[in-house]
Amino acid sequence: MPSRTYPDPTSTHGKKADEAKRIELAGWDYPKHLAGRAYGLVVHGDVAGIEGSRRALTDWLDWMGFVESGAKSRLDRFIGYYEPYATSHATLDRDDDMKKEVVNVAEAVAVCVGQIRNGRKQPDDCLEAVRAK
């Protein structure tokens, strides 16, 4: 059987469900291959749902073990609130504050990457997950 950390993608011979189930039930540990990498997130919309989308995406990234890069690395903003789609790109192009906020997101991620490379750990790194999935 392939390594538990990086299972051989050919082990199921092209999406054969019985083989995938057998591998999982034999003790696959649900590896989080991207854990420990920094992230930032920008969500925008023109009517509703940006906050919920941002929260859902950050929850998912956190669950996968990504490292959140600070409060300024998470951004949700309305662009052209209730304006026509046809002109929304022009509204975004004029929004200099939004551009500066996106730069802040990128800079927060860059700072976090540096911290990770210098040994930064998450406060809960010493705790073992009770449930693998």
N, CA, C and O atoms as a printed pandas DataFrame, in Angstrom:
     atom_number atom_name residue_name chain_id  residue_number  x_coord  y_coord  z_coord
0              1         N          MET        A               1    0.847   -1.181    0.000
1              2        CA          MET        A               1    0.000    0.000    0.000
2              3         C          MET        A               1    0.892    1.242    0.000
3              4         O          MET        A               1    1.954    1.230    0.621
4              5         N          PRO        A               2    0.479    2.317   -0.687
5              6        CA          PRO        A               2    1.288    3.531   -0.742
6              7         C          PRO        A               2    1.394    4.203    0.613
7              8         O          PRO        A               2    0.652    3.876    1.539
8              9         N          SER        A               3    2.319    5.144    0.725
9             10        CA          SER        A               3    2.521    5.922    1.951
10            11         C          SER        A               3    1.209    6.539    2.402
11            12         O          SER        A               3    0.426    7.015    1.581
12            13         N          ARG        A               4    0.973    6.530    3.687
13            14        CA          ARG        A               4   -0.252    7.120    4.229
14            15         C          ARG        A               4   -0.272    8.636    4.050
15            16         O          ARG        A               4   -1.344    9.226    3.919
16            17         N          THR        A               5    0.883    9.263    4.044
17            18        CA          THR        A               5    0.933   10.715    3.929
18            19         C          THR        A               5    0.648   11.178    2.512
19            20         O          THR        A               5   -0.097   12.140    2.324
20            21         N          TYR        A               6    1.207   10.538    1.531
21            22        CA          TYR        A               6    0.998   10.897    0.142
22            23         C          TYR        A               6    0.594    9.661   -0.650
23            24         O          TYR        A               6    1.423    9.055   -1.329
24            25         N          PRO        A               7   -0.702    9.283   -0.562
25            26        CA          PRO        A               7   -1.143    8.081   -1.269
26            27         C          PRO        A               7   -0.900    8.189   -2.763
27            28         O          PRO        A               7   -1.006    9.264   -3.354
28            29         N          ASP        A               8   -0.580    7.086   -3.341
29            30        CA          ASP        A               8   -0.355    7.009   -4.780
30            31         C          ASP        A               8   -1.678    7.286   -5.488
31            32         O          ASP        A               8   -2.633    6.530   -5.309
32            33         N          PRO        A               9   -1.762    8.363   -6.296
33            34        CA          PRO        A               9   -3.035    8.688   -6.942
34            35         C          PRO        A               9   -3.501    7.618   -7.919
35            36         O          PRO        A               9   -4.666    7.614   -8.316
36            37         N          THR        A              10   -2.618    6.716   -8.310
37            38        CA          THR        A              10   -3.036    5.652   -9.225
38            39         C          THR        A              10   -3.562    4.433   -8.473
39            40         O          THR        A              10   -3.954    3.444   -9.092
40            41         N          SER        A              11   -3.571    4.499   -7.139
41            42        CA          SER        A              11   -3.965    3.321   -6.350
42            43         C          SER        A              11   -5.403    2.898   -6.582
43            44         O          SER        A              11   -5.751    1.748   -6.314
44            45         N          THR        A              12   -6.247    3.791   -7.073
45            46        CA          THR        A              12   -7.637    3.410   -7.352
46            47         C          THR        A              12   -7.859    3.172   -8.841
47            48         O          THR        A              12   -8.996    2.997   -9.280
48            49         N          HIS        A              13   -6.799    3.165   -9.602
49            50        CA          HIS        A              13   -6.853    2.843  -11.028
50            51         C          HIS        A              13   -7.924    3.634  -11.782
51            52         O          HIS        A              13   -8.651    3.084  -12.609
52            53         N          GLY        A              14   -8.006    4.909  -11.488
53            54        CA          GLY        A              14   -8.921    5.772  -12.239
54            55         C          GLY        A              14  -10.318    5.825  -11.691
55            56         O          GLY        A              14  -11.265    5.466  -12.392
56            57         N          LYS        A              15  -10.479    6.252  -10.484
57            58        CA          LYS        A              15  -11.796    6.496   -9.884
58            59         C          LYS        A              15  -12.648    5.240   -9.749
59            60         O          LYS        A              15  -13.835    5.256  -10.073
60            61         N          LYS        A              16  -12.062    4.180   -9.284
61            62        CA          LYS        A              16  -12.849    2.974   -8.999
62            63         C          LYS        A              16  -13.258    3.044   -7.536
63            64         O          LYS        A              16  -12.430    2.905   -6.635
64            65         N          ALA        A              17  -14.545    3.261   -7.316
65            66        CA          ALA        A              17  -15.056    3.524   -5.976
66            67         C          ALA        A              17  -14.718    2.415   -4.981
67            68         O          ALA        A              17  -14.364    2.716   -3.841
68            69         N          ASP        A              18  -14.819    1.122   -5.381
69            70        CA          ASP        A              18  -14.556    0.043   -4.407
70            71         C          ASP        A              18  -13.107    0.097   -3.924
71            72         O          ASP        A              18  -12.834   -0.138   -2.747
72            73         N          GLU        A              19  -12.177    0.407   -4.832
73            74        CA          GLU        A              19  -10.771    0.476   -4.438
74            75         C          GLU        A              19  -10.531    1.676   -3.516
75            76         O          GLU        A              19   -9.788    1.568   -2.539
76            77         N          ALA        A              20  -11.147    2.799   -3.819
77            78        CA          ALA        A              20  -10.998    3.982   -2.968
78            79         C          ALA        A              20  -11.573    3.704   -1.579
79            80         O          ALA        A              20  -10.972    4.081   -0.573
80            81         N          LYS        A              21  -12.727    3.050   -1.519
81            82        CA          LYS        A              21  -13.337    2.722   -0.229
82            83         C          LYS        A              21  -12.451    1.772    0.565
83            84         O          LYS        A              21  -12.287    1.941    1.773
84            85         N          ARG        A              22  -11.884    0.784   -0.100
85            86        CA          ARG        A              22  -11.014   -0.174    0.579
86            87         C          ARG        A              22   -9.795    0.531    1.181
87            88         O          ARG        A              22   -9.409    0.240    2.313
88            89         N          ILE        A              23   -9.190    1.451    0.436
89            90        CA          ILE        A              23   -8.029    2.203    0.943
90            91         C          ILE        A              23   -8.430    3.040    2.157
91            92         O          ILE        A              23   -7.723    3.058    3.165
92            93         N          GLU        A              24   -9.553    3.724    2.058
93            94        CA          GLU        A              24  -10.000    4.565    3.170
94            95         C          GLU        A              24  -10.283    3.731    4.418
95            96         O          GLU        A              24   -9.846    4.077    5.515
96            97         N          LEU        A              25  -11.011    2.639    4.244
97            98        CA          LEU        A              25  -11.393    1.819    5.390
98            99         C          LEU        A              25  -10.218    1.049    5.988
99           100         O          LEU        A              25  -10.300    0.579    7.122
100          101         N          ALA        A              26   -9.125    0.917    5.234
101          102        CA          ALA        A              26   -7.924    0.245    5.756
102          103         C          ALA        A              26   -7.111    1.163    6.666
103          104         O          ALA        A              26   -6.106    0.744    7.240
104          105         N          GLY        A              27   -7.552    2.421    6.796
105          106        CA          GLY        A              27   -6.867    3.299    7.734
106          107         C          GLY        A              27   -6.241    4.536    7.145
107          108         O          GLY        A              27   -5.278    5.059    7.705
108          109         N          TRP        A              28   -6.752    5.017    6.043
109          110        CA          TRP        A              28   -6.226    6.259    5.467
110          111         C          TRP        A              28   -6.420    7.376    6.470
111          112         O          TRP        A              28   -7.476    7.465    7.097
112          113         N          ASP        A              29   -5.423    8.233    6.636
113          114        CA          ASP        A              29   -5.472    9.242    7.699
114          115         C          ASP        A              29   -5.901   10.634    7.239
115          116         O          ASP        A              29   -5.686   11.599    7.972
116          117         N          TYR        A              30   -6.482   10.773    6.087
117          118        CA          TYR        A              30   -6.979   12.053    5.587
118          119         C          TYR        A              30   -5.902   13.135    5.671
119          120         O          TYR        A              30   -6.055   14.102    6.416
120          121         N          PRO        A              31   -4.821   12.979    4.916
121          122        CA          PRO        A              31   -3.721   13.936    5.018
122          123         C          PRO        A              31   -4.133   15.338    4.577
123          124         O          PRO        A              31   -4.965   15.514    3.687
124          125         N          LYS        A              32   -3.537   16.304    5.211
125          126        CA          LYS        A              32   -3.762   17.711    4.863
126          127         C          LYS        A              32   -2.466   18.202    4.227
127          128         O          LYS        A              32   -1.609   18.774    4.900
128          129         N          HIS        A              33   -2.335   17.974    2.936
129          130        CA          HIS        A              33   -1.090   18.208    2.217
130          131         C          HIS        A              33   -0.617   19.654    2.243
131          132         O          HIS        A              33    0.583   19.908    2.133
132          133         N          LEU        A              34   -1.522   20.598    2.385
133          134        CA          LEU        A              34   -1.142   22.006    2.319
134          135         C          LEU        A              34   -1.073   22.673    3.691
135          136         O          LEU        A              34   -0.905   23.889    3.784
136          137         N          ALA        A              35   -1.200   21.892    4.741
137          138        CA          ALA        A              35   -1.156   22.448    6.102
138          139         C          ALA        A              35    0.147   23.195    6.324
139          140         O          ALA        A              35    1.211   22.790    5.856
140          141         N          GLY        A              36    0.032   24.300    7.054
141          142        CA          GLY        A              36    1.213   25.080    7.391
142          143         C          GLY        A              36    1.523   26.209    6.421
143          144         O          GLY        A              36    2.460   26.975    6.642
144          145         N          ARG        A              37    0.752   26.319    5.359
145          146        CA          ARG        A              37    0.981   27.405    4.404
146          147         C          ARG        A              37    0.107   28.609    4.765
147          148         O          ARG        A              37   -1.021   28.449    5.231
148          149         N          ALA        A              38    0.631   29.796    4.548
149          150        CA          ALA        A              38   -0.084   31.029    4.870
150          151         C          ALA        A              38   -1.176   31.307    3.840
151          152         O          ALA        A              38   -1.064   30.929    2.674
152          153         N          TYR        A              39   -2.230   31.976    4.297
153          154        CA          TYR        A              39   -3.255   32.393    3.343
154          155         C          TYR        A              39   -3.798   33.776    3.671
155          156         O          TYR        A              39   -3.756   34.239    4.811
156          157         N          GLY        A              40   -4.306   34.409    2.634
157          158        CA          GLY        A              40   -5.082   35.632    2.724
158          159         C          GLY        A              40   -6.260   35.462    1.794
159          160         O          GLY        A              40   -6.213   34.641    0.879
160          161         N          LEU        A              41   -7.306   36.217    2.010
161          162        CA          LEU        A              41   -8.530   35.995    1.248
162          163         C          LEU        A              41   -9.228   37.319    0.977
163          164         O          LEU        A              41   -9.400   38.138    1.879
164          165         N          VAL        A              42   -9.629   37.522   -0.279
165          166        CA          VAL        A              42  -10.403   38.695   -0.682
166          167         C          VAL        A              42  -11.678   38.190   -1.334
167          168         O          VAL        A              42  -11.636   37.439   -2.308
168          169         N          VAL        A              43  -12.819   38.612   -0.787
169          170        CA          VAL        A              43  -14.125   38.244   -1.340
170          171         C          VAL        A              43  -14.857   39.542   -1.643
171          172         O          VAL        A              43  -14.915   40.438   -0.801
172          173         N          HIS        A              44  -15.414   39.644   -2.844
173          174        CA          HIS        A              44  -16.208   40.834   -3.158
174          175         C          HIS        A              44  -17.481   40.424   -3.856
175          176         O          HIS        A              44  -17.564   39.362   -4.473
176          177         N          GLY        A              45  -18.462   41.280   -3.747
177          178        CA          GLY        A              45  -19.737   41.037   -4.392
178          179         C          GLY        A              45  -20.471   42.342   -4.554
179          180         O          GLY        A              45  -20.000   43.387   -4.106
180          181         N          ASP        A              46  -21.629   42.291   -5.195
181          182        CA          ASP        A              46  -22.355   43.529   -5.448
182          183         C          ASP        A              46  -23.723   43.590   -4.779
183          184         O          ASP        A              46  -24.403   44.613   -4.865
184          185         N          VAL        A              47  -24.134   42.524   -4.120
185          186        CA          VAL        A              47  -25.451   42.554   -3.497
186          187         C          VAL        A              47  -25.434   41.956   -2.084
187          188         O          VAL        A              47  -25.645   42.681   -1.111
188          189         N          ALA        A              48  -25.192   40.675   -1.959
189          190        CA          ALA        A              48  -25.256   40.040   -0.648
190          191         C          ALA        A              48  -24.384   38.796   -0.635
191          192         O          ALA        A              48  -24.017   38.270   -1.687
192          193         N          GLY        A              49  -24.056   38.328    0.566
193          194        CA          GLY        A              49  -23.385   37.051    0.704
194          195         C          GLY        A              49  -21.887   37.097    0.891
195          196         O          GLY        A              49  -21.266   36.051    1.079
196          197         N          ILE        A              50  -21.277   38.283    0.847
197          198        CA          ILE        A              50  -19.812   38.312    0.925
198          199         C          ILE        A              50  -19.300   37.871    2.289
199          200         O          ILE        A              50  -18.294   37.167    2.375
200          201         N          GLU        A              51  -19.987   38.282    3.364
201          202        CA          GLU        A              51  -19.509   37.925    4.699
202          203         C          GLU        A              51  -19.582   36.417    4.922
203          204         O          GLU        A              51  -18.637   35.805    5.419
204          205         N          GLY        A              52  -20.710   35.831    4.550
205          206        CA          GLY        A              52  -20.880   34.388    4.709
206          207         C          GLY        A              52  -19.903   33.600    3.852
207          208         O          GLY        A              52  -19.376   32.574    4.280
208          209         N          SER        A              53  -19.664   34.085    2.639
209          210        CA          SER        A              53  -18.705   33.408    1.761
210          211         C          SER        A              53  -17.302   33.484    2.341
211          212         O          SER        A              53  -16.573   32.492    2.336
212          213         N          ARG        A              54  -16.916   34.658    2.841
213          214        CA          ARG        A              54  -15.595   34.803    3.438
214          215         C          ARG        A              54  -15.450   33.896    4.654
215          216         O          ARG        A              54  -14.426   33.232    4.817
216          217         N          ARG        A              55  -16.462   33.867    5.500
217          218        CA          ARG        A              55  -16.390   33.008    6.689
218          219         C          ARG        A              55  -16.308   31.536    6.300
219          220         O          ARG        A              55  -15.521   30.787    6.879
220          221         N          ALA        A              56  -17.105   31.117    5.336
221          222        CA          ALA        A              56  -17.076   29.710    4.913
222          223         C          ALA        A              56  -15.713   29.345    4.339
223          224         O          ALA        A              56  -15.179   28.277    4.640
224          225         N          LEU        A              57  -15.153   30.213    3.525
225          226        CA          LEU        A              57  -13.844   29.927    2.930
226          227         C          LEU        A              57  -12.737   29.913    3.981
227          228         O          LEU        A              57  -11.865   29.046    3.944
228          229         N          THR        A              58  -12.760   30.863    4.918
229          230        CA          THR        A              58  -11.717   30.866    5.953
230          231         C          THR        A              58  -11.865   29.662    6.879
231          232         O          THR        A              58  -10.864   29.087    7.304
232          233         N          ASP        A              59  -13.090   29.276    7.194
233          234        CA          ASP        A              59  -13.291   28.070    8.012
234          235         C          ASP        A              59  -12.703   26.852    7.320
235          236         O          ASP        A              59  -12.046   26.030    7.959
236          237         N          TRP        A              60  -12.936   26.729    6.020
237          238        CA          TRP        A              60  -12.423   25.593    5.244
238          239         C          TRP        A              60  -10.904   25.620    5.201
239          240         O          TRP        A              60  -10.263   24.593    5.427
240          241         N          LEU        A              61  -10.313   26.789    4.913
241          242        CA          LEU        A              61   -8.854   26.892    4.872
242          243         C          LEU        A              61   -8.242   26.580    6.240
243          244         O          LEU        A              61   -7.225   25.892    6.328
244          245         N          ASP        A              62   -8.869   27.089    7.307
245          246        CA          ASP        A              62   -8.395   26.787    8.667
246          247         C          ASP        A              62   -8.456   25.284    8.933
247          248         O          ASP        A              62   -7.507   24.711    9.469
248          249         N          TRP        A              63   -9.555   24.649    8.563
249          250        CA          TRP        A              63   -9.705   23.209    8.786
250          251         C          TRP        A              63   -8.619   22.432    8.055
251          252         O          TRP        A              63   -8.119   21.428    8.563
252          253         N          MET        A              64   -8.248   22.902    6.849
253          254        CA          MET        A              64   -7.226   22.205    6.077
254          255         C          MET        A              64   -5.826   22.443    6.629
255          256         O          MET        A              64   -4.861   21.859    6.135
256          257         N          GLY        A              65   -5.703   23.295    7.649
257          258        CA          GLY        A              65   -4.410   23.503    8.278
258          259         C          GLY        A              65   -3.624   24.680    7.737
259          260         O          GLY        A              65   -2.457   24.863    8.087
260          261         N          PHE        A              66   -4.248   25.477    6.891
261          262        CA          PHE        A              66   -3.576   26.690    6.430
262          263         C          PHE        A              66   -3.414   27.640    7.613
263          264         O          PHE        A              66   -4.131   27.516    8.606
264          265         N          VAL        A              67   -2.496   28.570    7.521
265          266        CA          VAL        A              67   -2.230   29.531    8.586
266          267         C          VAL        A              67   -2.794   30.877    8.167
267          268         O          VAL        A              67   -2.377   31.452    7.162
268          269         N          GLU        A              68   -3.737   31.368    8.939
269          270        CA          GLU        A              68   -4.347   32.664    8.677
270          271         C          GLU        A              68   -3.317   33.747    8.973
271          272         O          GLU        A              68   -2.606   33.667    9.975
272          273         N          SER        A              69   -3.230   34.746    8.122
273          274        CA          SER        A              69   -2.160   35.739    8.187
274          275         C          SER        A              69   -2.524   37.015    8.934
275          276         O          SER        A              69   -1.889   38.049    8.723
276          277         N          GLY        A              70   -3.519   36.967    9.793
277          278        CA          GLY        A              70   -3.899   38.133   10.579
278          279         C          GLY        A              70   -5.194   38.753   10.096
279          280         O          GLY        A              70   -5.697   38.422    9.022
280          281         N          ALA        A              71   -5.730   39.663   10.907
281          282        CA          ALA        A              71   -7.028   40.268   10.611
282          283         C          ALA        A              71   -7.039   41.004    9.266
283          284         O          ALA        A              71   -8.057   41.008    8.574
284          285         N          LYS        A              72   -5.932   41.614    8.900
285          286        CA          LYS        A              72   -5.889   42.352    7.629
286          287         C          LYS        A              72   -5.715   41.433    6.425
287          288         O          LYS        A              72   -5.682   41.904    5.288
288          289         N          SER        A              73   -5.603   40.140    6.661
289          290        CA          SER        A              73   -5.477   39.191    5.544
290          291         C          SER        A              73   -6.829   38.633    5.108
291          292         O          SER        A              73   -6.904   37.813    4.193
292          293         N          ARG        A              74   -7.888   39.080    5.764
293          294        CA          ARG        A              74   -9.242   38.646    5.410
294          295         C          ARG        A              74  -10.043   39.889    5.029
295          296         O          ARG        A              74  -10.175   40.817    5.826
296          297         N          LEU        A              75  -10.568   39.901    3.827
297          298        CA          LEU        A              75  -11.268   41.102    3.353
298          299         C          LEU        A              75  -12.537   40.703    2.619
299          300         O          LEU        A              75  -12.522   39.839    1.743
300          301         N          ASP        A              76  -13.631   41.346    2.992
301          302        CA          ASP        A              76  -14.856   41.230    2.198
302          303         C          ASP        A              76  -15.403   42.636    1.975
303          304         O          ASP        A              76  -15.544   43.422    2.911
304          305         N          ARG        A              77  -15.702   42.929    0.728
305          306        CA          ARG        A              77  -16.178   44.267    0.360
306          307         C          ARG        A              77  -17.235   44.187   -0.738
307          308         O          ARG        A              77  -17.218   43.311   -1.603
308          309         N          PHE        A              78  -18.155   45.147   -0.658
309          310        CA          PHE        A              78  -19.118   45.314   -1.738
310          311         C          PHE        A              78  -18.499   46.234   -2.784
311          312         O          PHE        A              78  -17.891   47.251   -2.450
312          313         N          ILE        A              79  -18.657   45.871   -4.038
313          314        CA          ILE        A              79  -18.197   46.682   -5.161
314          315         C          ILE        A              79  -19.425   47.001   -6.004
315          316         O          ILE        A              79  -20.087   46.088   -6.497
316          317         N          GLY        A              80  -19.735   48.267   -6.174
317          318        CA          GLY        A              80  -20.882   48.637   -7.006
318          319         C          GLY        A              80  -22.176   48.089   -6.453
319          320         O          GLY        A              80  -22.947   47.456   -7.175
320          321         N          TYR        A              81  -22.422   48.329   -5.169
321          322        CA          TYR        A              81  -23.598   47.789   -4.496
322          323         C          TYR        A              81  -24.875   48.100   -5.291
323          324         O          TYR        A              81  -25.245   49.261   -5.466
324          325         N          TYR        A              82  -25.521   47.068   -5.755
325          326        CA          TYR        A              82  -26.757   47.141   -6.549
326          327         C          TYR        A              82  -26.594   47.921   -7.853
327          328         O          TYR        A              82  -27.583   48.386   -8.419
328          329         N          GLU        A              83  -25.379   48.068   -8.329
329          330        CA          GLU        A              83  -25.171   48.709   -9.632
330          331         C          GLU        A              83  -25.208   47.636  -10.718
331          332         O          GLU        A              83  -25.132   46.447  -10.406
332          333         N          PRO        A              84  -25.322   48.027  -11.974
333          334        CA          PRO        A              84  -25.356   47.045  -13.074
334          335         C          PRO        A              84  -24.048   46.257  -13.184
335          336         O          PRO        A              84  -22.971   46.807  -12.952
336          337         N          TYR        A              85  -24.137   44.988  -13.531
337          338        CA          TYR        A              85  -22.946   44.179  -13.780
338          339         C          TYR        A              85  -22.094   44.789  -14.891
339          340         O          TYR        A              85  -20.865   44.723  -14.857
340          341         N          ALA        A              86  -22.767   45.380  -15.871
341          342        CA          ALA        A              86  -22.081   45.880  -17.059
342          343         C          ALA        A              86  -21.036   46.948  -16.738
343          344         O          ALA        A              86  -20.093   47.146  -17.504
344          345         N          THR        A              87  -21.202   47.631  -15.612
345          346        CA          THR        A              87  -20.251   48.696  -15.258
346          347         C          THR        A              87  -19.460   48.392  -13.987
347          348         O          THR        A              87  -18.709   49.242  -13.510
348          349         N          SER        A              88  -19.622   47.193  -13.437
349          350        CA          SER        A              88  -18.968   46.880  -12.162
350          351         C          SER        A              88  -17.448   46.922  -12.251
351          352         O          SER        A              88  -16.781   47.283  -11.281
352          353         N          HIS        A              89  -16.893   46.556  -13.406
353          354        CA          HIS        A              89  -15.432   46.610  -13.546
354          355         C          HIS        A              89  -14.937   48.048  -13.432
355          356         O          HIS        A              89  -13.873   48.287  -12.861
356          357         N          ALA        A              90  -15.687   49.003  -13.961
357          358        CA          ALA        A              90  -15.292   50.410  -13.872
358          359         C          ALA        A              90  -15.369   50.885  -12.422
359          360         O          ALA        A              90  -14.518   51.652  -11.971
360          361         N          THR        A              91  -16.377   50.434  -11.700
361          362        CA          THR        A              91  -16.495   50.792  -10.282
362          363         C          THR        A              91  -15.296   50.260   -9.516
363          364         O          THR        A              91  -14.716   50.974   -8.698
364          365         N          LEU        A              92  -14.919   49.015   -9.771
365          366        CA          LEU        A              92  -13.756   48.431   -9.105
366          367         C          LEU        A              92  -12.484   49.192   -9.484
367          368         O          LEU        A              92  -11.649   49.464   -8.622
368          369         N          ASP        A              93  -12.332   49.531  -10.744
369          370        CA          ASP        A              93  -11.139   50.263  -11.192
370          371         C          ASP        A              93  -10.984   51.604  -10.478
371          372         O          ASP        A              93   -9.861   52.062  -10.268
372          373         N          ARG        A              94  -12.088   52.233  -10.105
373          374        CA          ARG        A              94  -12.035   53.542   -9.437
374          375         C          ARG        A              94  -11.843   53.436   -7.928
375          376         O          ARG        A              94  -11.570   54.441   -7.272
376          377         N          ASP        A              95  -11.982   52.246   -7.374
377          378        CA          ASP        A              95  -11.944   52.093   -5.913
378          379         C          ASP        A              95  -10.506   51.941   -5.408
379          380         O          ASP        A              95  -10.017   50.830   -5.204
380          381         N          ASP        A              96   -9.845   53.081   -5.213
381          382        CA          ASP        A              96   -8.449   53.067   -4.779
382          383         C          ASP        A              96   -8.283   52.484   -3.377
383          384         O          ASP        A              96   -7.273   51.840   -3.093
384          385         N          ASP        A              97   -9.259   52.701   -2.503
385          386        CA          ASP        A              97   -9.157   52.136   -1.153
386          387         C          ASP        A              97   -9.193   50.611   -1.196
387          388         O          ASP        A              97   -8.476   49.948   -0.446
388          389         N          MET        A              98  -10.022   50.060   -2.069
389          390        CA          MET        A              98  -10.081   48.602   -2.220
390          391         C          MET        A              98   -8.726   48.073   -2.677
391          392         O          MET        A              98   -8.246   47.056   -2.175
392          393         N          LYS        A              99   -8.118   48.765   -3.627
393          394        CA          LYS        A              99   -6.802   48.341   -4.111
394          395         C          LYS        A              99   -5.789   48.337   -2.970
395          396         O          LYS        A              99   -4.977   47.419   -2.861
396          397         N          LYS        A             100   -5.836   49.358   -2.122
397          398        CA          LYS        A             100   -4.909   49.433   -0.984
398          399         C          LYS        A             100   -5.188   48.311    0.018
399          400         O          LYS        A             100   -4.262   47.751    0.605
400          401         N          GLU        A             101   -6.468   47.986    0.208
401          402        CA          GLU        A             101   -6.809   46.897    1.122
402          403         C          GLU        A             101   -6.312   45.553    0.584
403          404         O          GLU        A             101   -5.850   44.713    1.356
404          405         N          VAL        A             102   -6.403   45.347   -0.718
405          406        CA          VAL        A             102   -5.913   44.110   -1.321
406          407         C          VAL        A             102   -4.393   44.026   -1.168
407          408         O          VAL        A             102   -3.852   42.950   -0.912
408          409         N          VAL        A             103   -3.715   45.149   -1.323
409          410        CA          VAL        A             103   -2.266   45.175   -1.085
410          411         C          VAL        A             103   -1.973   44.790    0.368
411          412         O          VAL        A             103   -1.029   44.047    0.632
412          413         N          ASN        A             104   -2.775   45.291    1.305
413          414        CA          ASN        A             104   -2.591   44.911    2.711
414          415         C          ASN        A             104   -2.737   43.402    2.907
415          416         O          ASN        A             104   -1.981   42.792    3.664
416          417         N          VAL        A             105   -3.714   42.805    2.220
417          418        CA          VAL        A             105   -3.886   41.349    2.317
418          419         C          VAL        A             105   -2.615   40.653    1.854
419          420         O          VAL        A             105   -2.106   39.759    2.529
420          421         N          ALA        A             106   -2.111   41.066    0.706
421          422        CA          ALA        A             106   -0.894   40.449    0.157
422          423         C          ALA        A             106    0.295   40.661    1.086
423          424         O          ALA        A             106    1.086   39.742    1.301
424          425         N          GLU        A             107    0.426   41.863    1.639
425          426        CA          GLU        A             107    1.549   42.132    2.543
426          427         C          GLU        A             107    1.431   41.328    3.838
427          428         O          GLU        A             107    2.437   40.866    4.377
428          429         N          ALA        A             108    0.210   41.160    4.335
429          430        CA          ALA        A             108    0.009   40.343    5.537
430          431         C          ALA        A             108    0.439   38.901    5.281
431          432         O          ALA        A             108    1.061   38.273    6.138
432          433         N          VAL        A             109    0.107   38.380    4.101
433          434        CA          VAL        A             109    0.517   37.020    3.745
434          435         C          VAL        A             109    2.039   36.941    3.657
435          436         O          VAL        A             109    2.638   35.984    4.147
436          437         N          ALA        A             110    2.662   37.927    3.044
437          438        CA          ALA        A             110    4.121   37.926    2.922
438          439         C          ALA        A             110    4.789   37.937    4.298
439          440         O          ALA        A             110    5.775   37.233    4.513
440          441         N          VAL        A             111    4.262   38.727    5.222
441          442        CA          VAL        A             111    4.805   38.765    6.586
442          443         C          VAL        A             111    4.635   37.403    7.247
443          444         O          VAL        A             111    5.551   36.901    7.899
444          445         N          CYS        A             112    3.460   36.809    7.077
445          446        CA          CYS        A             112    3.190   35.502    7.683
446          447         C          CYS        A             112    4.110   34.432    7.120
447          448         O          CYS        A             112    4.598   33.584    7.867
448          449         N          VAL        A             113    4.356   34.456    5.818
449          450        CA          VAL        A             113    5.273   33.485    5.207
450          451         C          VAL        A             113    6.646   33.608    5.855
451          452         O          VAL        A             113    7.273   32.600    6.182
452          453         N          GLY        A             114    7.112   34.832    6.042
453          454        CA          GLY        A             114    8.396   35.041    6.710
454          455         C          GLY        A             114    8.402   34.489    8.120
455          456         O          GLY        A             114    9.383   33.880    8.548
456          457         N          GLN        A             115    7.313   34.697    8.846
457          458        CA          GLN        A             115    7.215   34.178   10.211
458          459         C          GLN        A             115    7.230   32.653   10.221
459          460         O          GLN        A             115    7.886   32.043   11.065
460          461         N          ILE        A             116    6.520   32.044    9.297
461          462        CA          ILE        A             116    6.491   30.580    9.218
462          463         C          ILE        A             116    7.893   30.050    8.920
463          464         O          ILE        A             116    8.341   29.079    9.531
464          465         N          ARG        A             117    8.573   30.690    7.986
465          466        CA          ARG        A             117    9.923   30.260    7.647
466          467         C          ARG        A             117   10.890   30.415    8.828
467          468         O          ARG        A             117   11.907   29.726    8.909
468          469         N          ASN        A             118   10.552   31.330    9.739
469          470        CA          ASN        A             118   11.387   31.532   10.931
470          471         C          ASN        A             118   10.901   30.728   12.134
471          472         O          ASN        A             118   11.346   30.951   13.260
472          473         N          GLY        A             119    9.982   29.787   11.886
473          474        CA          GLY        A             119    9.575   28.875   12.943
474          475         C          GLY        A             119    8.260   29.168   13.636
475          476         O          GLY        A             119    7.941   28.521   14.633
476          477         N          ARG        A             120    7.487   30.122   13.141
477          478        CA          ARG        A             120    6.198   30.420   13.765
478          479         C          ARG        A             120    5.337   29.164   13.817
479          480         O          ARG        A             120    5.249   28.422   12.838
480          481         N          LYS        A             121    4.720   28.937   14.932
481          482        CA          LYS        A             121    3.796   27.816   15.110
482          483         C          LYS        A             121    2.427   28.361   15.481
483          484         O          LYS        A             121    2.317   29.452   16.040
484          485         N          GLN        A             122    1.405   27.618   15.175
485          486        CA          GLN        A             122    0.066   27.958   15.622
486          487         C          GLN        A             122   -0.037   27.634   17.108
487          488         O          GLN        A             122    0.588   26.678   17.567
488          489         N          PRO        A             123   -0.808   28.404   17.871
489          490        CA          PRO        A             123   -0.917   28.150   19.308
490          491         C          PRO        A             123   -1.398   26.732   19.653
491          492         O          PRO        A             123   -1.078   26.205   20.718
492          493         N          ASP        A             124   -2.160   26.129   18.752
493          494        CA          ASP        A             124   -2.702   24.799   19.031
494          495         C          ASP        A             124   -1.942   23.676   18.335
495          496         O          ASP        A             124   -2.432   22.548   18.280
496          497         N          ASP        A             125   -0.755   23.962   17.803
497          498        CA          ASP        A             125    0.032   22.933   17.106
498          499         C          ASP        A             125    0.353   21.733   17.988
499          500         O          ASP        A             125    0.519   20.622   17.483
500          501         N          CYS        A             126    0.442   21.939   19.282
501          502        CA          CYS        A             126    0.808   20.846   20.180
502          503         C          CYS        A             126   -0.371   19.912   20.468
503          504         O          CYS        A             126   -0.188   18.860   21.079
504          505         N          LEU        A             127   -1.563   20.282   20.039
505          506        CA          LEU        A             127   -2.749   19.468   20.296
506          507         C          LEU        A             127   -3.009   18.523   19.124
507          508         O          LEU        A             127   -2.903   18.908   17.960
508          509         N          GLU        A             128   -3.347   17.297   19.455
509          510        CA          GLU        A             128   -3.646   16.312   18.421
510          511         C          GLU        A             128   -5.125   16.373   18.070
511          512         O          GLU        A             128   -5.967   16.477   18.961
512          513         N          ALA        A             129   -5.450   16.311   16.782
513          514        CA          ALA        A             129   -6.839   16.311   16.357
514          515         C          ALA        A             129   -7.532   15.051   16.860
515          516         O          ALA        A             129   -6.995   13.951   16.732
516          517         N          VAL        A             130   -8.699   15.207   17.420
517          518        CA          VAL        A             130   -9.436   14.070   17.935
518          519         C          VAL        A             130  -10.029   13.253   16.778
519          520         O          VAL        A             130  -10.081   12.024   16.836
520          521         N          ARG        A             131  -10.461   13.935   15.758
521          522        CA          ARG        A             131  -11.057   13.287   14.586
522          523         C          ARG        A             131  -10.211   13.619   13.371
523          524         O          ARG        A             131   -9.942   14.790   13.104
524          525         N          ALA        A             132   -9.799   12.629   12.651
525          526        CA          ALA        A             132   -8.929   12.837   11.482
526          527         C          ALA        A             132   -9.658   13.577   10.371
527          528         O          ALA        A             132   -9.044   14.344    9.629
528          529         N          LYS        A             133  -10.937   13.359   10.253
529          530        CA          LYS        A             133  -11.674   13.968    9.132
530          531         C          LYS        A             133  -12.548   15.081    9.644
531          532         O          LYS        A             133  -13.251   15.723    8.864
